[in-house]
């Protein structure tokens, strides 16, 4: 077979053959994207401008919102454009960049969620030493580490995937370029490079999950031993949203990446992909902002201030 990788375009899978359903899907994705964009931008603006939110927890939350914004912007706008324009193609450089950025921001988010669990562990289990342990320097190093690890895995996955050959088949069984679907249509026999990359990624995710689990074992032991009901309630209110985000993101991502890719994915398979690629960035602002009294107070202050300026 002749290798057409250098000149080819890929065809992304459509949710439906019906033009009306394509427009409906594109419109729904557009609505989700705009809501996600607005929610994450609001969190970033509030944490940046409100002096009361200058703590490590909110510093990490701002970075999480930025990663979510970048992750969904890598996937959804292209899908919206294809659905509304009746096109489903993506160029080879565009596909490579999509794989790199998706893995980069997802990998960065995994480490950041681990850093956030460590922050909660120090705040609840070692409150007297919190300011010393979670200094500004430590916070910045954790964020830089998340960027570096994400970039490393993004380059590793993109390089491993596009070192393969793609011959006559160019129909990706997915609505965006992801590694399992590209491996499915590759005509290369040897997948050693990408298999090693995936193994490193699984190990990385497992170690992060283990660290998060260990942090919360200590956290819950400390919280349950608190004599104050109000103290326990406050601790749980800051920890449970984080656990929901971790569970949704890691579980759906692991299922999507580790399960076999079918020849012709069903609507259920596509919805599972939406769960790990679109849903977490959309839900994070709702989970954190609606349950967090500090964010709510900052939003009210922000709105009152700007309402007063308009008057």
NORNORWO-V301127 format. One line per field, one symbol per residue. phi: phi as a letter, one per 30 degrees, with the letter a starting at -180 (. if undefined). psi: psi as a letter, one per 40 degrees, with the letter a starting at -180 (. if undefined). burial: b if it has 9 or more other ideal C-beta (glycine too) atoms within 8 Angstrom, else e. A space follows every 50 residues. Layout:
BEGIN
phi->???
psi->???
burial->???
END
This chain:
BEGIN
phi->.ddcedcdcccddcdaddddddddddddddddddddedddddddddddcc ddccceedddddddddddddddddcdedddddddcicbcbddddddddde ddddddddddddddddddeddddccbddcedddcddddeddddddddddd ddddddddddddddcbcddbcddadadbdeddddcdcddcceeddddddd ddddddddddddddddddddddddddddddddddddddcdeddddddddd dddddddcdddddbedddddddddecccdedddeddddddccdddddddd ddddddddddd
psi->ihheddeiiihiiidiehdddddddddddddddddddddddddddddddh deffiddddddddddddddddddddddddddddeefifihiddddddddd dddddddddddddddddddddddddfddeddddfiddddddddddddddd dddddddddddeeiihbdhehhfieihiddddddeiehdhfddddddddd ddddddddddddddddddddddddehdhdddddddddddddddddddddd dddddddeiihidgiiddddddddddddddddddddddddehdddddddd dddddddddd.
burial->eebbbeebebbbbbbeeeeebbbebbbebbebbebbbebbbbbbbbbeeb eebeeebbbbbbbbbbbbbbbbbbbbebbbbbbbeeeebbebebbbebbb bbbbbbbbbbbbbbbbbbbbbbbbbbeeebeebbeeebbeebbebbbebb bbbbbbbbbbbbebebbeebebbbbbbbbbbbbbbbbeeebebbebbbeb bbebbeebbebbeebbebbeebbeebeeeebbeebbbbbbbbbbbbebbb ebbbbbbeeebeeebeeebbebbbbbbbbbbbbbbbbbbeebebbbbbbe bbeeeeeeeee
END
